[in-house]
Amino acid sequence: MDSLNTAFLIVVMAIVSYTIFLIRKRSQLLREFERLNPE
């Protein structure tokens, strides 16, 4: 049970960090796009 909880925590942490990474990358791409198209 304890090892299962630890594995679950690791998976959740990985998903959260990956999601944050994707959001940052996406916002960075959007900023680049806006700089290219100021309209």
PyMOL commands that set and color helices and strands:
alter all, ss='L'
color gray80, all
select helices_A, chain A and resi 2-36
alter helices_A, ss='H'
color red, helices_A
deselect
rebuild
show_as cartoon
